[in-house]
C-alpha cells in the first residue's frame, strides 16, 4: 500500500510539473509579437479548420506529412483519446530546393527525407515563424558519407529555401498556432514524415527509374508511408544499427 501511495504521489508530481511547464511554454510563446499577431489574424481560421474535422484546439495532437514532388505539407490531427488521425488541411510549399532523395551532407541543398519530429519553436525567426525539424536523426548520421550531414532544417514562413520547407507567412501563422497548442498539451515532439512523393506504385516506379541509387532507401521509407495510409495511426518507428527504419511490433 505504501508503495502504491508513493507511486501515486510521484505520478501526480510529474503531472503537475508537466502541466506547469506546458502552460509556461504557451504563455511564453504568446508574449512574442509575431505569435500575438498570428493569434489575432488566424485564430478564427484555425478554429474553423479544426471544427470541420470535429477537433478542438484544446484537445489536439498533430502529425505532419511533407511530399517534395507534390510540394505539399499535410496537417493531420486527432484528439488525445483517439487512435487514428484525420486530415485537417494541406499547405503548399512555396519554394523547394534540391531533387528527390535524402539529404546526405552539409551544403548539398537537399531537403531531407525520413522520419523526424519538431524539436524547437522560433518566434523570432528570420523567416517570420519557424519550427525546427530534428534532422539529422540516427539514420542520417549513419548514412552520411562525409562526416557532416548538416543541420538547421525548419518549416518556416517566407518563400525562400536551401533545404528547408517554406509555406509562406499566412500559412505558418496557422500552423504555428496549432503546433504550440498541441505542444502545450504534452505533445512535446510532433511527428514529421518527409517523403520524396506520394509513394504509390506509379510514383515509386518513376522515382526508382530516375534515381536508382535511392531504391533501397525509398523501399524502406515506403513501409512507413504504407503503414500510415492503411491505419491513419502514427507508427512506432525505430532506427536500426544499419541506419534503416523499422516499425516496432
N, C-alpha and C positions, 0 to 999 in steps of 0.2 A: 504493500500500500504506500509506504514511504517513497519507494522508487517511482511509482506511478505519479504521486503528487509532485515529486521533484521534476519529472519529465514534463508534467503539465505546466509547472511554473516556468521552466526553461522555454517551452514552446510559446507560452504567452509573451515572454520577454522578447523572443526572436520576432514574433509577430508585431509587437509594439514598436520595436526598433525599425523593422522594415517599413511599417506604416508611417512612422515619423520621417524616415529617410525619403519615402515616396512623396509625401506631402511637401517636404523641404525642397526636393528636386523640382517639383512642379512650380512651387511658388517662386523659386529662384529663376527658373526659365521665364516665367511671366513678368519678371522685373525688367527684362531686356526690351528695348524699344521695338525691335523688329518682330518679336514674339507678340507684344501688345498689339502691333499693327495687324499681324496675322489673325489674331482672335477678333479684332474689331471688324476686319474686312471679310473674313472667311468662316467664322464660326457657324453662321447660319447655313452656309453651303455644306459644311461638314456634317452638321446635324441632319440635313435633308438627305445627304448621301447614305448616312447610316440608317436613317428611318426607312429608306427604300429597301434596305436589306434586313429590316427588323432588328437592328442593332442600336446600341446606345454608347455614347462617349464615355460613360462612367462604368461600363462593363464591357471592356473591349480588349481583345487580343488580336495581333496583326501578323501577317506573313506577306512578304513581297516576292514577286517573281519578275525578273527582268529578262527580256528577249532582245538580243542585239540586232538580229536581222530584221525583226518587225519594229524595232525602235520603240518598245513599249515597256512600261513598268506597271504591273498589275498589283493592286492592293486587295488583299484578302483579309477578312475579319471573322471573328466569332465571339460569342460570349464565353466567359471563363468556364462555365459548366458544360459547354458544347464540346463535342469531339471533332466535328468537321467544320471547315471554313467555307464562307460564301464570298463570291467576288463582289467587292464594294464598288470599285471604279478602276479605270485604266488611264494612265497618264502617258502621253507621247514623250520620248526622249527627243529634245530639240536639237541635239548635236551628238555625234559619235566620233570615235577615232579608232584606228587600227582595223583589223579584219577578223573573221571568225577564228576562234582558237583561244586557248588560255593565255594569260599573262605569265611570262616566264622570267623576266629580268627587268631591272630598272632601266627606264628610258626607251622601252620598246613601243610605247604609245598604245599598248593593248589595253582594252577593257577586260578585266578578269572574267573567268567563268568558273563556277563551282558553288560550294555550299558555305554560306557566311552568315554573320549576324551584325546588327547595328551595335557598335561599341561606344559611340560618343555622339553628343549633340553640340553643334556650334552655332549659337545665336548671333554671333558677330562675324560670320564667315565673309571672306572676300567675294563670295558668290551668294550673297544675301543670307540664306539659312542653309545649313548643311548637316548631314548625318554620315558619320564615318562607318564604312564597311570594314570588317576586321580582316581584310587582306593584308599580308599573306597568312593563310592558315597552314597547318602542318603539311598538307598535301602540296601546296605551292612551294613551300620551303624544300621539301624532299625532291621535287621535280625541277627546281631551279638549277640551271647548269653553270651559272656564273658566280654563285655565292651571294648575290644581291638581287632578290626578287622584286625590290621596290616596295612602296607603301603609299599611304595617303590617298586612298580611294574613297570618294564621297558620292553620295546622292545629294545634289545641291540645286540651287536656283541658277539664274543666268542661263546663257545658251552657248557656252564655250567649254571645251574639254580636251584634255590629253589623258585619257584613261578613266575618267570619272563618268558619272551618269547625271547630266543636267536635264531638269524638267521645266525650267523657267520659274520666275518668281511667284506667279499666281499659284501654280501647282504646288510648289514647295511650301507655301504658306499652309495649304490644306493638309498636306502630308505630314508636315512638322507638328501641327496640332494633334492629329491622330496619334502620331508616334510618341510624343511626350506624354499624352494622356494614358496611352497603353503602358508606357514605362513606369508611370506613377502608380499603376495598379499592379506592380510587381512583375511585369514582363520586361525584365532587365535586358534581355537580348532578343530583339525581334529578328526572326529568320529572314535571310535574303538569299534566294536561289537565282543564280545568274546562268542563263543558257545561251548558246550561240543562236538558237532559233527555236520555234516550236518543234519539238523533237518527234514529229510523226515520221512515218516510213518514207514519205516523199522527200521531206527535208533532210532526213538522215542520209538518204542515197545521194542527194545533191551535194551536201556538205562533204561527205567522205570522198566523192569523186573529185572534188576540187582541192581538198586538203587531206589526202590520205594519211599524212603523218599524225593526224589527231584522231584517227579511227578508234584506237583503244580507249583513249580518254573520253571521247564522246559516247561510246557504248557504255562505259562505266557511269557517266553522268546521266545517261538516259534512264537508268534504273531509278534514280531519284525523281526524274520527271514523270515516269510511268506510275510510280507509287502514288504521287500526289494526284495525278489525273484520275486514277482509279478510285481513291478513297476520300480525297479532299482533306486528308489528315496530314499533319506535319510529321514526316517520318523521323525516327530517331537514327541519326546518321553518325557513324564514327569513321575516323580516318585510320587506315591500316598502316603497318610499318613500311609497306611498299609505296605509300603515298596515293592509295586509291580510296574511293568512298565505298562504304558498306552499310547497308541498312541493318540495324540490330533487330533481332527477333524479339 
